[in-house]
Amino acid sequence: MFEKTDILAKAAGLAKHSAARQAVIAQNVANADTPGYRAKDVSSFTKTFQLDDSSAMRATRARHIGAGTDVARADIDPRPVYRAGAMSPNGNSVALETEMMAAAEAKRDHDLALTIYKTSLGIMRSALGRR
């Protein structure tokens, strides 16, 4: 179990991704009345953190060739992309309803990441005989 801590890296990546998405959503809400502002969003977690070559062999132990290259890619910053949507007469594409829905999704993803992290640490503590 202790060799396979990549779930913690994936949970950290999901938390980082949801925090970046929440920051972009907050920027959209702050610019809801700015003429010409285009709403942004962050690409999905699976697109941002997928492996470069899914057909490559996976290193499951530290002694495998290429070990350390198969991580959750938490070092990658999620890049904001423009969200498609209807424009208002002043050229603004922010819809507050859409932003509130996206904020709820980001919160759900962040809560999921924290739950995975907390549960994994609890399993490790139990395996060590600690509570």
TIDRENTI-845782 format. One record per residue (C-alpha): residue in three letters; x, y, z; residue number from 1. Coordinates in Angstrom, 1 decimal. Layout:
# residues N
   res        x        y        z     n
   ALA        X        Y        Z   NUM
...
***
This chain:
# residues 131
   res        x        y        z     n
   MET      0.0      0.0      0.0     1
   PHE      2.8      2.4      0.8     2
   GLU      4.4      2.0     -2.6     3
   LYS      1.2      3.2     -4.3     4
   THR      0.6      6.7     -2.9     5
   ASP     -0.3      8.1     -6.3     6
   ILE     -3.9      8.4     -5.1     7
   LEU     -2.7     11.2     -2.8     8
   ALA     -1.0     12.9     -5.7     9
   LYS     -4.2     12.6     -7.7    10
   ALA     -6.3     14.0     -4.9    11
   ALA     -3.8     16.9     -4.5    12
   GLY     -4.1     17.5     -8.3    13
   LEU     -7.9     17.6     -8.1    14
   ALA     -7.8     20.0     -5.2    15
   LYS     -5.4     22.3     -7.1    16
   HIS     -7.5     22.1    -10.2    17
   SER    -10.7     22.9     -8.3    18
   ALA     -9.0     25.9     -6.6    19
   ALA     -7.8     27.2    -10.0    20
   ARG    -11.3     26.8    -11.4    21
   GLN    -12.8     28.6     -8.4    22
   ALA    -10.4     31.5     -8.9    23
   VAL    -11.4     31.8    -12.6    24
   ILE    -15.1     31.7    -11.7    25
   ALA    -14.6     34.4     -9.1    26
   GLN    -12.9     36.5    -11.8    27
   ASN    -15.8     36.0    -14.1    28
   VAL    -18.3     37.1    -11.4    29
   ALA    -16.2     40.2    -10.6    30
   ASN    -16.3     41.2    -14.3    31
   ALA    -20.0     40.4    -14.8    32
   ASP    -20.6     44.1    -15.8    33
   THR    -17.4     44.8    -17.6    34
   PRO    -18.1     45.6    -21.3    35
   GLY    -16.4     43.2    -23.7    36
   TYR    -15.3     40.7    -21.0    37
   ARG    -15.5     37.1    -22.1    38
   ALA    -16.2     34.4    -19.5    39
   LYS    -13.4     31.9    -18.9    40
   ASP    -13.3     28.4    -17.4    41
   VAL    -10.7     25.8    -16.8    42
   SER    -10.5     22.7    -18.9    43
   SER    -11.7     19.5    -17.2    44
   PHE     -9.5     17.7    -14.7    45
   THR     -9.2     14.6    -16.9    46
   LYS     -8.0     16.7    -19.9    47
   THR     -5.6     18.7    -17.7    48
   PHE     -4.0     15.8    -15.8    49
   GLN     -4.1     12.9    -18.2    50
   LEU     -0.9     11.1    -19.0    51
   ASP      0.9     12.0    -22.2    52
   ASP      1.1      8.4    -23.5    53
   SER     -1.7      6.2    -22.3    54
   SER     -0.3      3.2    -24.1    55
   ALA      3.0      3.3    -22.2    56
   MET      3.8      0.8    -19.5    57
   ARG      3.0      2.0    -16.0    58
   ALA      5.6      2.0    -13.3    59
   THR      4.0      0.6    -10.2    60
   ARG      7.2      0.3     -8.1    61
   ALA     10.1      2.6     -7.5    62
   ARG     12.6      0.2     -9.1    63
   HIS     10.7      0.0    -12.4    64
   ILE     12.3      1.6    -15.4    65
   GLY     10.9      5.1    -15.8    66
   ALA      9.6      5.2    -12.3    67
   GLY      8.6      8.7    -11.2    68
   THR      7.3      9.7    -14.6    69
   ASP      3.8      8.2    -14.1    70
   VAL      2.3     10.6    -11.6    71
   ALA     -0.9     12.5    -11.5    72
   ARG      0.8     15.5    -13.1    73
   ALA     -0.1     17.9    -10.2    74
   ASP      2.8     20.1    -11.3    75
   ILE      0.8     21.3    -14.4    76
   ASP     -1.2     24.5    -14.0    77
   PRO     -4.7     24.3    -15.4    78
   ARG     -5.0     26.9    -18.2    79
   PRO     -8.2     29.0    -18.4    80
   VAL    -10.1     28.7    -21.7    81
   TYR    -12.9     30.9    -23.0    82
   ARG    -16.4     29.6    -22.3    83
   ALA    -18.8     29.7    -25.2    84
   GLY    -22.0     31.5    -24.4    85
   ALA    -24.5     34.2    -25.4    86
   MET    -23.2     37.8    -25.5    87
   SER    -25.0     40.7    -23.9    88
   PRO    -25.4     43.9    -25.9    89
   ASN    -22.2     45.3    -24.4    90
   GLY    -20.2     42.2    -25.5    91
   ASN    -20.0     40.6    -22.0    92
   SER    -20.5     36.8    -22.0    93
   VAL    -20.8     36.2    -18.2    94
   ALA    -24.1     34.6    -17.0    95
   LEU    -24.3     34.6    -13.2    96
   GLU    -26.4     31.4    -13.2    97
   THR    -23.8     29.6    -15.2    98
   GLU    -21.1     30.9    -12.8    99
   MET    -23.0     29.7     -9.7   100
   MET    -23.4     26.2    -11.2   101
   ALA    -19.7     26.1    -12.1   102
   ALA    -18.8     27.3     -8.5   103
   ALA    -20.9     24.5     -7.0   104
   GLU    -19.2     21.9     -9.3   105
   ALA    -15.8     23.2     -8.2   106
   LYS    -16.7     23.0     -4.6   107
   ARG    -18.0     19.4     -5.1   108
   ASP    -14.7     18.5     -6.7   109
   HIS    -12.7     20.1     -3.9   110
   ASP    -14.7     18.3     -1.3   111
   LEU    -14.1     15.0     -3.1   112
   ALA    -10.4     15.6     -3.2   113
   LEU    -10.3     16.4      0.5   114
   THR    -12.4     13.3      1.3   115
   ILE    -10.1     11.0     -0.7   116
   TYR     -7.1     12.5      1.0   117
   LYS     -8.5     12.2      4.5   118
   THR     -9.7      8.6      3.8   119
   SER     -6.4      7.5      2.4   120
   LEU     -4.5      9.0      5.4   121
   GLY     -7.0      7.2      7.7   122
   ILE     -6.3      3.9      6.0   123
   MET     -2.5      4.4      6.4   124
   ARG     -2.9      5.3     10.1   125
   SER     -5.0      2.1     10.6   126
   ALA     -2.4      0.0      8.8   127
   LEU      0.3      1.5     11.1   128
   GLY     -1.9      0.7     14.2   129
   ARG     -2.5      4.4     15.0   130
   ARG     -5.8      6.2     15.2   131
***
